[in-house]
Amino acid sequence: MPPTKHQLDKATWQWCDTTQPDAVTEDNLITAYRLNLKPCSRSTCRRNCKGNPHCLIGIGEKEWLCDITDENLHDVEDPESERRGKNPFVGLKNLGATCYVNTLLQVWFCNETFRSAIYRLVDKQWENKTDTVGYKPSNVGGHLQLLFSLLQFSKRRYIDPSPFVQCLGLSTDQQQDAQEFSKLLMSLLEEVLSDQTDLAVKNIIQQQFAGQYVYVTRCNSCQNVSQKPSTFYELDLSIKGHRELHECIKIFLKEEKLDGDNQYMCMNCNSKQNAVRHIQLTKPPPVLNVQLLRFVFDRQTGHKKKLNTYIEFPEDLDISQYLDAEPDTYIYELYGVLIHSGPSAYSGHYVAHIKDRKSNTWFKFNDEVIVEEMKGKKLNLGNEEEITDTSNSKTSTKVPKVSKGHHTSKNAYMLVYQQKTANQDGEASLTTHDILPEYVRQHIDMDNETLEQWISEMKNMKEQNIRTGQEKRGEMRQFYEELPVQDGEDFDWIPTDWLNTWLSVSKEIKPPIDNKTFLCQHKKLHPDKVCKLKCVHRQTADKLYDMYKGGPRLHRDAVCLMCVKKRCTILRTRVNMDQDSKLISDCLKNQYNGDNGYWVGKKSLRSWKSLVIKQCEDTENGEDNVEEKTETKKESDNEDENLSFNDDILCSHDKLSTDAGCRRLISTDIWQRLRSYFPLAVEFKQWDPVCELCNRLEEEEEQVKEIQKMVANEQKTQLSDLYQERNRPKAVNGVVTAYVVQKDWITEWRNYIKNPVAKEHPAILSNENLLCAHGNCTIDPKTLPFSDSLVNHTGFVLIWPSEWLILKQAFSTHAPFEVHRVEAQGQPVVYFSNPVYFIQLFVKSVPRLCSWTRTINNGLIRMSRSISGRC
């Protein structure tokens, strides 16, 4: 088993324990760069040895050396999978939310009589054209014809219905009401086919899907019976509260009363009368479309909701009883079940189960996927019935049991029955596409040719990729086998990460070889970067550089002797540090009480080992990196990291600091050991004096602090009422005179009085920002806070004239603001409809009120009086 990286790292520098830096030999240099290690064997090395530059195992070569099949050499899917399958049907692509369209198209396509008529449709815009290349249908009938033709005669696995959907203007990302869409499309087709000359085409909708019933109404008064015939294309059956299809049909045909606001207008009585009405089937269609009304309007929510009611329906439906005929006269065979999976009426998925009458086989149509179900008459609705409403899972019901020949579903929304005796003319003609117009046949032939051409191109691309992959594998194998270096052969250092990228199977462009980050300050290979590179044979490296460029190239002689010597110095220093660290730690456990000690900074003492390593690394980087080191020192946030040993006991004058808390007294022996690592460190003996200038400055600072405290106490005594917010200016015998000071300045002054040492002395006492450009005041003096509390007004404080004189002596003042107020007893007035006794105020100020401010205030007063309804 190969050695671990830790073992290799330890062995690489173990020789430093017995070798001085000045005695480094060539063998030591080779060992430091790990060139003495042998290449690893593939049988013993499971992954790449990062510590061995000769180990070329596990660098990405596995993908090229392992045995793989041709399928792994290309990213082309089998084009044959796009061909039509063995079953007679193909799918329709879901364009986003068009599965409801796909199910209806597949049901109509499987009606061979309807399909035959659509095939004979003639597009008059293309009927007489000689050049039919690029055929595009002109209406929805032509699009349906082309789509049906592709479903039967195309060689594709599925058909894209985009032209048909775009012709109808349908949104591909929003589902429509499937039942409403069926009715609208049937009506649109009937209109489009009305201009066809072939009656079999023109009347196909009526012949296949149109049935008749009459509304039979009997007047309760005269017993007169009237009949109103009507044509239907689907039977819309309510399923709410019902369980079985026959029950739903009976409810549809049952008699209803016409009374109250819904009375019947009897022509015989010539007046509105109570009556009864029912529906009587008279002529059922060959194809009976039964719409189960699962999507109903919810009056409580104002939205549609889905009814998850299980409805039982038979495979053979006998409706003879509803036409007053003998039993088994009108028997219909089930050949289509359309399913909506999902609890919501606005989302979900639509699939169709359709029976192929030729093979008697049921198929499940799920967009692009067509699944053959079971031969025989058994219908398997699959997993659609297992989807439950998660919002009301507690009330979900079990699937009810049904008798043989019957089915039940809570997701079926449309049932398609075909009369067993219905005429199936045209079925034989569907085996060839001769029935189609020439322009449609040509379009299908061209589409099949396009598919064959695409399949051929994909096969050629696949084969080309396989050939290219095999050639690439052979080339990469040969390259890899030429990478190893034998004893005595020349080589290049190549980054391991680049080799991994080069050997990857990715088709991305390989970058140039970049060795810049592995250089030391001497422009050679840094010994600490060896683990990130591999030794590659010189001739193979020449090929790689010719192909991918890059550099600078690192040859065999790129090893750096100076860096190895410096690393040897650091390692030996660390060994000595470990020994001295124990001794120093033991000595520092007790305070030094001698008379010949030395002062050492506490920060320096705490981080002396890291400072030694940093000092060695700085020396290793050399003088060329002085600017870089200076910049790094400025950017660093760690003070200990930027500290020079013992500089933390210096004051700003480079003398012994007066702060005794930043230093500690140590013995001479410990100092000498530390001094051996830091010969340039500043030295202060136990009895060396501290900085005289710093002493003098500290004394002066203390004197200033005492003066500040004295001044603050004096002001606090003289202005005690202002400081404690009491006895504020108010009218005495109706007259009061005061000065206005901004509240922010008073707050700043109070904070200064509380702590004159920590807080700055307040700035100039000025009211300049209360004056306009002409020197007049911008605030109405009537709004000033003549009260006992300073907090009644947010912006200003009123002070007594005596207080102003004291502040004027203590601070520089500017723009004094004096206010005079006189009160006189007035008469009761009404203000805002409330009777109050109003004290008339006469207030003036020095400087006087600005005319612009007075104009605005008068306007506001007039506005308030107008609102109150008083003059």
ChimeraX attribute file (.defattr): number of C-alpha atoms within 10 A of each C-alpha:
attribute: neighborCount
match mode: 1-to-1
recipient: residues
	/A:1	9
	/A:2	14
	/A:3	11
	/A:4	12
	/A:5	14
	/A:6	10
	/A:7	11
	/A:8	18
	/A:9	15
	/A:10	10
	/A:11	13
	/A:12	21
	/A:13	19
	/A:14	16
	/A:15	15
	/A:16	20
	/A:17	11
	/A:18	9
	/A:19	15
	/A:20	13
	/A:21	18
	/A:22	11
	/A:23	10
	/A:24	17
	/A:25	13
	/A:26	10
	/A:27	10
	/A:28	21
	/A:29	21
	/A:30	14
	/A:31	17
	/A:32	26
	/A:33	24
	/A:34	22
	/A:35	18
	/A:36	17
	/A:37	16
	/A:38	14
	/A:39	17
	/A:40	20
	/A:41	13
	/A:42	13
	/A:43	7
	/A:44	9
	/A:45	17
	/A:46	13
	/A:47	14
	/A:48	18
	/A:49	22
	/A:50	18
	/A:51	23
	/A:52	28
	/A:53	27
	/A:54	24
	/A:55	22
	/A:56	27
	/A:57	17
	/A:58	14
	/A:59	19
	/A:60	18
	/A:61	19
	/A:62	13
	/A:63	14
	/A:64	20
	/A:65	13
	/A:66	8
	/A:67	8
	/A:68	10
	/A:69	7
	/A:70	14
	/A:71	13
	/A:72	11
	/A:73	20
	/A:74	16
	/A:75	11
	/A:76	14
	/A:77	12
	/A:78	12
	/A:79	16
	/A:80	14
	/A:81	11
	/A:82	14
	/A:83	17
	/A:84	18
	/A:85	14
	/A:86	7
	/A:87	10
	/A:88	12
	/A:89	22
	/A:90	27
	/A:91	22
	/A:92	26
	/A:93	19
	/A:94	19
	/A:95	16
	/A:96	11
	/A:97	19
	/A:98	25
	/A:99	26
	/A:100	25
	/A:101	23
	/A:102	23
	/A:103	27
	/A:104	20
	/A:105	18
	/A:106	24
	/A:107	19
	/A:108	15
	/A:109	22
	/A:110	18
	/A:111	19
	/A:112	18
	/A:113	21
	/A:114	21
	/A:115	21
	/A:116	25
	/A:117	20
	/A:118	24
	/A:119	23
	/A:120	16
	/A:121	22
	/A:122	20
	/A:123	19
	/A:124	11
	/A:125	10
	/A:126	18
	/A:127	12
	/A:128	10
	/A:129	10
	/A:130	9
	/A:131	9
	/A:132	15
	/A:133	12
	/A:134	10
	/A:135	13
	/A:136	17
	/A:137	20
	/A:138	13
	/A:139	14
	/A:140	20
	/A:141	22
	/A:142	21
	/A:143	21
	/A:144	22
	/A:145	26
	/A:146	25
	/A:147	21
	/A:148	22
	/A:149	21
	/A:150	24
	/A:151	23
	/A:152	17
	/A:153	19
	/A:154	20
	/A:155	21
	/A:156	22
	/A:157	20
	/A:158	22
	/A:159	19
	/A:160	17
	/A:161	21
	/A:162	18
	/A:163	16
	/A:164	21
	/A:165	17
	/A:166	13
	/A:167	13
	/A:168	14
	/A:169	9
	/A:170	16
	/A:171	14
	/A:172	16
	/A:173	10
	/A:174	11
	/A:175	19
	/A:176	18
	/A:177	12
	/A:178	21
	/A:179	19
	/A:180	9
	/A:181	14
	/A:182	18
	/A:183	12
	/A:184	12
	/A:185	13
	/A:186	13
	/A:187	13
	/A:188	14
	/A:189	17
	/A:190	18
	/A:191	13
	/A:192	14
	/A:193	22
	/A:194	15
	/A:195	13
	/A:196	16
	/A:197	11
	/A:198	14
	/A:199	12
	/A:200	17
	/A:201	23
	/A:202	21
	/A:203	16
	/A:204	21
	/A:205	20
	/A:206	15
	/A:207	16
	/A:208	20
	/A:209	20
	/A:210	20
	/A:211	21
	/A:212	15
	/A:213	19
	/A:214	17
	/A:215	15
	/A:216	16
	/A:217	23
	/A:218	21
	/A:219	23
	/A:220	16
	/A:221	13
	/A:222	12
	/A:223	12
	/A:224	14
	/A:225	15
	/A:226	15
	/A:227	15
	/A:228	10
	/A:229	13
	/A:230	13
	/A:231	14
	/A:232	16
	/A:233	22
	/A:234	22
	/A:235	17
	/A:236	17
	/A:237	19
	/A:238	19
	/A:239	22
	/A:240	16
	/A:241	11
	/A:242	15
	/A:243	18
	/A:244	16
	/A:245	20
	/A:246	17
	/A:247	15
	/A:248	20
	/A:249	18
	/A:250	13
	/A:251	15
	/A:252	16
	/A:253	17
	/A:254	12
	/A:255	15
	/A:256	13
	/A:257	16
	/A:258	20
	/A:259	13
	/A:260	10
	/A:261	8
	/A:262	12
	/A:263	16
	/A:264	21
	/A:265	15
	/A:266	22
	/A:267	12
	/A:268	13
	/A:269	12
	/A:270	8
	/A:271	10
	/A:272	18
	/A:273	21
	/A:274	18
	/A:275	23
	/A:276	18
	/A:277	20
	/A:278	17
	/A:279	21
	/A:280	20
	/A:281	20
	/A:282	14
	/A:283	13
	/A:284	21
	/A:285	20
	/A:286	21
	/A:287	24
	/A:288	23
	/A:289	20
	/A:290	19
	/A:291	20
	/A:292	23
	/A:293	18
	/A:294	24
	/A:295	20
	/A:296	14
	/A:297	13
	/A:298	11
	/A:299	8
	/A:300	6
	/A:301	8
	/A:302	8
	/A:303	12
	/A:304	15
	/A:305	16
	/A:306	20
	/A:307	20
	/A:308	22
	/A:309	18
	/A:310	23
	/A:311	24
	/A:312	20
	/A:313	19
	/A:314	19
	/A:315	17
	/A:316	17
	/A:317	19
	/A:318	17
	/A:319	20
	/A:320	16
	/A:321	13
	/A:322	15
	/A:323	16
	/A:324	11
	/A:325	11
	/A:326	10
	/A:327	12
	/A:328	12
	/A:329	13
	/A:330	19
	/A:331	17
	/A:332	23
	/A:333	20
	/A:334	23
	/A:335	24
	/A:336	27
	/A:337	24
	/A:338	25
	/A:339	23
	/A:340	25
	/A:341	21
	/A:342	20
	/A:343	19
	/A:344	15
	/A:345	20
	/A:346	15
	/A:347	15
	/A:348	14
	/A:349	16
	/A:350	26
	/A:351	24
	/A:352	28
	/A:353	27
	/A:354	24
	/A:355	26
	/A:356	17
	/A:357	13
	/A:358	7
	/A:359	10
	/A:360	14
	/A:361	18
	/A:362	23
	/A:363	22
	/A:364	23
	/A:365	25
	/A:366	21
	/A:367	25
	/A:368	17
	/A:369	15
	/A:370	21
	/A:371	16
	/A:372	16
	/A:373	18
	/A:374	13
	/A:375	14
	/A:376	11
	/A:377	13
	/A:378	17
	/A:379	23
	/A:380	14
	/A:381	21
	/A:382	10
	/A:383	8
	/A:384	19
	/A:385	19
	/A:386	13
	/A:387	12
	/A:388	18
	/A:389	15
	/A:390	11
	/A:391	8
	/A:392	9
	/A:393	9
	/A:394	8
	/A:395	10
	/A:396	11
	/A:397	11
	/A:398	8
	/A:399	12
	/A:400	12
	/A:401	10
	/A:402	12
	/A:403	9
	/A:404	9
	/A:405	12
	/A:406	15
	/A:407	20
	/A:408	22
	/A:409	20
	/A:410	23
	/A:411	28
	/A:412	26
	/A:413	21
	/A:414	24
	/A:415	21
	/A:416	20
	/A:417	22
	/A:418	22
	/A:419	19
	/A:420	15
	/A:421	12
	/A:422	13
	/A:423	11
	/A:424	13
	/A:425	11
	/A:426	15
	/A:427	14
	/A:428	10
	/A:429	12
	/A:430	16
	/A:431	11
	/A:432	10
	/A:433	16
	/A:434	11
	/A:435	16
	/A:436	20
	/A:437	17
	/A:438	15
	/A:439	23
	/A:440	24
	/A:441	18
	/A:442	16
	/A:443	19
	/A:444	19
	/A:445	16
	/A:446	14
	/A:447	16
	/A:448	18
	/A:449	13
	/A:450	12
	/A:451	18
	/A:452	17
	/A:453	12
	/A:454	13
	/A:455	18
	/A:456	14
	/A:457	13
	/A:458	17
	/A:459	17
	/A:460	12
	/A:461	15
	/A:462	21
	/A:463	16
	/A:464	14
	/A:465	19
	/A:466	19
	/A:467	15
	/A:468	14
	/A:469	18
	/A:470	15
	/A:471	12
	/A:472	15
	/A:473	18
	/A:474	14
	/A:475	12
	/A:476	18
	/A:477	17
	/A:478	11
	/A:479	15
	/A:480	17
	/A:481	10
	/A:482	15
	/A:483	19
	/A:484	18
	/A:485	18
	/A:486	13
	/A:487	8
	/A:488	6
	/A:489	10
	/A:490	15
	/A:491	23
	/A:492	22
	/A:493	23
	/A:494	24
	/A:495	22
	/A:496	19
	/A:497	15
	/A:498	19
	/A:499	18
	/A:500	14
	/A:501	16
	/A:502	21
	/A:503	20
	/A:504	17
	/A:505	16
	/A:506	9
	/A:507	6
	/A:508	9
	/A:509	9
	/A:510	15
	/A:511	12
	/A:512	14
	/A:513	20
	/A:514	15
	/A:515	18
	/A:516	14
	/A:517	10
	/A:518	20
	/A:519	18
	/A:520	19
	/A:521	14
	/A:522	15
	/A:523	14
	/A:524	20
	/A:525	26
	/A:526	20
	/A:527	20
	/A:528	15
	/A:529	14
	/A:530	22
	/A:531	18
	/A:532	17
	/A:533	23
	/A:534	24
	/A:535	26
	/A:536	25
	/A:537	19
	/A:538	20
	/A:539	13
	/A:540	19
	/A:541	21
	/A:542	15
	/A:543	12
	/A:544	17
	/A:545	14
	/A:546	10
	/A:547	11
	/A:548	14
	/A:549	14
	/A:550	15
	/A:551	13
	/A:552	14
	/A:553	18
	/A:554	19
	/A:555	18
	/A:556	15
	/A:557	11
	/A:558	16
	/A:559	21
	/A:560	20
	/A:561	19
	/A:562	15
	/A:563	21
	/A:564	23
	/A:565	21
	/A:566	18
	/A:567	21
	/A:568	23
	/A:569	18
	/A:570	21
	/A:571	19
	/A:572	17
	/A:573	16
	/A:574	16
	/A:575	12
	/A:576	11
	/A:577	20
	/A:578	11
	/A:579	10
	/A:580	16
	/A:581	17
	/A:582	10
	/A:583	13
	/A:584	18
	/A:585	11
	/A:586	10
	/A:587	15
	/A:588	15
	/A:589	8
	/A:590	9
	/A:591	11
	/A:592	15
	/A:593	10
	/A:594	11
	/A:595	11
	/A:596	13
	/A:597	20
	/A:598	22
	/A:599	24
	/A:600	24
	/A:601	19
	/A:602	17
	/A:603	19
	/A:604	22
	/A:605	17
	/A:606	11
	/A:607	14
	/A:608	22
	/A:609	19
	/A:610	13
	/A:611	21
	/A:612	20
	/A:613	17
	/A:614	16
	/A:615	17
	/A:616	18
	/A:617	14
	/A:618	14
	/A:619	12
	/A:620	19
	/A:621	17
	/A:622	11
	/A:623	10
	/A:624	10
	/A:625	13
	/A:626	12
	/A:627	10
	/A:628	9
	/A:629	14
	/A:630	11
	/A:631	11
	/A:632	12
	/A:633	15
	/A:634	9
	/A:635	10
	/A:636	11
	/A:637	10
	/A:638	9
	/A:639	10
	/A:640	17
	/A:641	14
	/A:642	16
	/A:643	16
	/A:644	18
	/A:645	26
	/A:646	22
	/A:647	18
	/A:648	19
	/A:649	27
	/A:650	20
	/A:651	16
	/A:652	10
	/A:653	11
	/A:654	11
	/A:655	19
	/A:656	24
	/A:657	21
	/A:658	19
	/A:659	12
	/A:660	12
	/A:661	10
	/A:662	16
	/A:663	22
	/A:664	19
	/A:665	21
	/A:666	23
	/A:667	19
	/A:668	16
	/A:669	13
	/A:670	17
	/A:671	17
	/A:672	13
	/A:673	15
	/A:674	22
	/A:675	15
	/A:676	10
	/A:677	19
	/A:678	17
	/A:679	11
	/A:680	11
	/A:681	14
	/A:682	18
	/A:683	17
	/A:684	19
	/A:685	15
	/A:686	16
	/A:687	11
	/A:688	12
	/A:689	12
	/A:690	17
	/A:691	17
	/A:692	14
	/A:693	13
	/A:694	18
	/A:695	13
	/A:696	10
	/A:697	11
	/A:698	13
	/A:699	11
	/A:700	11
	/A:701	12
	/A:702	12
	/A:703	11
	/A:704	13
	/A:705	14
	/A:706	13
	/A:707	14
	/A:708	18
	/A:709	16
	/A:710	13
	/A:711	15
	/A:712	21
	/A:713	16
	/A:714	13
	/A:715	15
	/A:716	17
	/A:717	11
	/A:718	15
	/A:719	17
	/A:720	14
	/A:721	14
	/A:722	19
	/A:723	18
	/A:724	11
	/A:725	14
	/A:726	13
	/A:727	14
	/A:728	18
	/A:729	20
	/A:730	18
	/A:731	14
	/A:732	10
	/A:733	9
	/A:734	12
	/A:735	14
	/A:736	17
	/A:737	20
	/A:738	23
	/A:739	20
	/A:740	22
	/A:741	21
	/A:742	17
	/A:743	17
	/A:744	13
	/A:745	17
	/A:746	17
	/A:747	13
	/A:748	15
	/A:749	19
	/A:750	18
	/A:751	17
	/A:752	19
	/A:753	23
	/A:754	15
	/A:755	13
	/A:756	21
	/A:757	17
	/A:758	10
	/A:759	13
	/A:760	13
	/A:761	16
	/A:762	17
	/A:763	12
	/A:764	13
	/A:765	19
	/A:766	17
	/A:767	16
	/A:768	16
	/A:769	11
	/A:770	16
	/A:771	18
	/A:772	15
	/A:773	10
	/A:774	7
	/A:775	14
	/A:776	19
	/A:777	24
	/A:778	19
	/A:779	17
	/A:780	16
	/A:781	20
	/A:782	15
	/A:783	9
	/A:784	16
	/A:785	21
	/A:786	20
	/A:787	16
	/A:788	14
	/A:789	15
	/A:790	21
	/A:791	13
	/A:792	13
	/A:793	15
	/A:794	11
	/A:795	13
	/A:796	18
	/A:797	26
	/A:798	29
	/A:799	21
	/A:800	18
	/A:801	15
	/A:802	13
	/A:803	17
	/A:804	20
	/A:805	11
	/A:806	13
	/A:807	16
	/A:808	15
	/A:809	9
	/A:810	13
	/A:811	15
	/A:812	12
	/A:813	16
	/A:814	12
	/A:815	16
	/A:816	16
	/A:817	21
	/A:818	21
	/A:819	19
	/A:820	17
	/A:821	19
	/A:822	16
	/A:823	16
	/A:824	12
	/A:825	11
	/A:826	11
	/A:827	9
	/A:828	11
	/A:829	12
	/A:830	12
	/A:831	16
	/A:832	13
	/A:833	10
	/A:834	7
	/A:835	10
	/A:836	12
	/A:837	12
	/A:838	14
	/A:839	13
	/A:840	12
	/A:841	14
	/A:842	13
	/A:843	17
	/A:844	17
	/A:845	20
	/A:846	15
	/A:847	16
	/A:848	18
	/A:849	19
	/A:850	18
	/A:851	12
	/A:852	10
	/A:853	16
	/A:854	14
	/A:855	10
	/A:856	10
	/A:857	14
	/A:858	11
	/A:859	11
	/A:860	12
	/A:861	11
	/A:862	13
	/A:863	12
	/A:864	15
	/A:865	13
	/A:866	12
	/A:867	11
	/A:868	13
	/A:869	11
	/A:870	12
	/A:871	9
